[in-house]
Amino acid sequence: MLRAVVPYVAQAAALGAALALPAFVGANSYALFVATQLGIYVIAAIGLNLLAGYAGQVSLGHAAFVAIGAYSVALLTVDHHWPFWAAAVVGMVLAAGLGVLAALPAFRLNTWYFAFITLAFALVFEKMIVEWRWLTKGFAGVVGVPPPSAFGHEFGPRPLYYTVVAVTVVAFILVRNIVHSRFGRAFVAVRDVEPAALAIGASPQRTKLTAFVISAALAGVAGAFFAVQKTVVTPDDFTADFSIFFLLTVVLGGLGTPWGPIIGALVFFLIPELLAGLQSWRMLIYGGLLLGLMLFAPHGLYGALRQAWRRFAPAPPKAGAAADASEAREHPPIAGLALDISGLRKQFGGVLALDGVDLSVPAGSCCAIVGPNGSGKTTLLNLASGYYVPDAGSVKIGGVEALGSSAQKIAARGVGRTFQTPRLIADLTALDNVMLGAYTRERAGLLATALRLPSARAEARRLRQEALGFLHFVGVADRADVEAGEIPHGQQRLIEIARAMMGGARLILLDEPAAGLSMSELERLERLIMRICGLGATIVIVEHHLDLVANVASDVTVLDRGTVLAAGKPAMVFNDERVMRAYMGERALKAGVPA
Ligand SMILES: Nc1ncnc2c1ncn2[C@@H]1O[C@H](COP(=O)(O)OP(=O)(O)OP(=O)(O)O)[C@@H](O)[C@H]1O
């Protein structure tokens, strides 16, 4: 009870304090000025947290996007007498648009190159503001930015403060809604386990770009308010230090946590104000704080607070999700997709991993691929699911050529897969991991999701029920609310299968699903595979566990050094002398094998 109520009380108290502040300080007080500025920084930090915390893309150049918003408002209101609101929208759109231009080439590179490119963008932009005197008035800056007005009334410090608080609250809610949606799940998947993002059909580039556009737009909005609050906009306001300041704010508060940007901005921003006498010690205090946090609270202040709170009020066992799941109905039949592979070839440098492999898996059947280590089994799955591009050959899925299609397009066509090492998103619950599977099926757009429109809410509710049904189907519904990182290995494998099914997979590729399972888990897996096959799905299973293969597969293909050594019914293949010699060695040949 206490645990459920306190977060709401804390949120209401924070909002109440923010709304009540002007009643306690004068309208023209420095405190109100500082509080307004704090709100502006929080708006930018909320956006940066979405990008760096949730989508894992560190931007070292956010000052540039704040500058775009600020200069748009300053120039349009001062030189062209635009109303603030229209100028702010232009600033927001320009920041988002230039963000796309800056980010698109950078996303082809890894996270750290991305960070450097954003830093380079900010440095170039800073110089441009200085050099483009005809537009920006150089070092002198744009002065006399008028305050916003509505219904003929100019905003004084108080209405401006309330407006900033309102925009901050709206930004917080919109971003929170996005984070809890399929977009947020995809952000985290791309951040933590990119292959899993591909497996559910999410494009890493597009996902990162979405996060960047939202983040840059929020920086633009913050810049718009920055201009009207300070009334003067100069290049000195947007140096690289400013970008670093934003990043430190979210890191300090707690990257990838909802309250991180707010707590971070409060601490980072208020410390120098409260310790005005210690101005010269400011950087030392920041440094000490950061060092302390890295050592003792790697998830930032919010993370440390949450940990302390969890210790104080441990979570009661959640019955809700499991109870819901027990009502799940049996899964409807699945129209399996045939897989036809011919002449498949793949070379990695000097290693010929596959050399002209043929494989035909009829729709609705279960086929196993076995072979010694390094024989090319995983490479075959990676080629069939679009993770690798073959050097030659053909891969037809449901009779349609899949060669040249990206992994996410193949996933969207109904191909689900699991990985040799389970690739769940550790920070998401089992339920969220399964819901992630529905990524390409979800219809609610970004706006509908951010605004939590009834259609988006109804879809999310329906998919949640469906995901619970799949967790129930694979037998781990009781883990629905547990973070995947805390779930035992064997159950993670089952959740991966549930995720593939949630994606509407009609052809499921399982890469060593029995590895590391106990005997009871193995039996469970065996029953599960047979049930899925019984529903009509096509299954291709790469496996070393030959008992399992003999029990579930109707056909077996044996690979050896990248070529097909034998193919046929398990009993026949396992008794083939060449197979025994190549795969199991001379000893097995003498001792006999399972059939
Ligand atoms: N990305 C890669 N880059 C370079 N070589 C690779 C790559 N992927 C696979 N290989 C090589 O290709 C060969 C086949 O590897 P693959 O992983 O497909 O074998 P496997 O049959 O799945 O083995 P295991 O049973 O150990 O998983 C190996 O020699 C491997 O080292």
The ligand as a MOL file (V3000), in Angstrom:
LIG
                    3D

  0  0  0     0  0            999 V3000
M  V30 BEGIN CTAB
M  V30 COUNTS 31 33 0 0 0
M  V30 BEGIN ATOM
M  V30 1 N 30.9830 -13.1860 -37.8830 0
M  V30 2 C 31.9570 -14.0620 -38.1540 0
M  V30 3 N 33.1790 -13.6360 -38.5030 0
M  V30 4 C 34.1610 -14.5090 -38.7660 0
M  V30 5 N 34.0180 -15.8490 -38.7290 0
M  V30 6 C 32.8100 -16.3260 -38.3850 0
M  V30 7 C 31.7180 -15.4630 -38.0940 0
M  V30 8 N 30.6400 -16.2310 -37.7860 0
M  V30 9 C 31.0450 -17.5060 -37.8900 0
M  V30 10 N 32.3360 -17.5640 -38.2560 0
M  V30 11 C 33.1180 -18.7720 -38.4950 0
M  V30 12 O 32.3550 -19.6010 -39.3510 0
M  V30 13 C 32.4720 -20.9500 -38.9570 0
M  V30 14 C 31.0810 -21.4950 -38.6760 0
M  V30 15 O 30.6230 -20.8770 -37.4840 0
M  V30 16 P 29.1830 -21.1640 -36.8910 0
M  V30 17 O 29.0260 -20.2980 -35.6880 0
M  V30 18 O 28.1650 -21.0270 -37.9360 0
M  V30 19 O 29.2970 -22.6750 -36.4670 0
M  V30 20 P 28.3100 -23.5540 -35.5940 0
M  V30 21 O 28.1210 -24.8260 -36.3210 0
M  V30 22 O 27.0890 -22.7920 -35.2680 0
M  V30 23 O 29.1780 -23.8060 -34.3020 0
M  V30 24 P 28.6790 -24.0050 -32.7720 0
M  V30 25 O 28.0120 -25.3140 -32.6920 0
M  V30 26 O 29.9590 -23.9610 -31.9980 0
M  V30 27 O 27.7800 -22.8650 -32.4660 0
M  V30 28 C 33.3830 -20.9860 -37.7490 0
M  V30 29 O 34.6860 -21.3070 -38.1870 0
M  V30 30 C 33.3250 -19.5940 -37.2280 0
M  V30 31 O 34.5130 -19.2460 -36.5780 0
M  V30 END ATOM
M  V30 BEGIN BOND
M  V30 1 1 1 2
M  V30 2 1 2 3
M  V30 3 2 2 7
M  V30 4 2 3 4
M  V30 5 1 4 5
M  V30 6 2 5 6
M  V30 7 1 6 7
M  V30 8 1 6 10
M  V30 9 1 7 8
M  V30 10 2 8 9
M  V30 11 1 9 10
M  V30 12 1 10 11
M  V30 13 1 11 12
M  V30 14 1 11 30
M  V30 15 1 12 13
M  V30 16 1 13 14
M  V30 17 1 13 28
M  V30 18 1 14 15
M  V30 19 1 15 16
M  V30 20 2 16 17
M  V30 21 1 16 18
M  V30 22 1 16 19
M  V30 23 1 19 20
M  V30 24 2 20 21
M  V30 25 1 20 22
M  V30 26 1 20 23
M  V30 27 1 23 24
M  V30 28 2 24 25
M  V30 29 1 24 26
M  V30 30 1 24 27
M  V30 31 1 28 29
M  V30 32 1 28 30
M  V30 33 1 30 31
M  V30 END BOND
M  V30 END CTAB
M  END
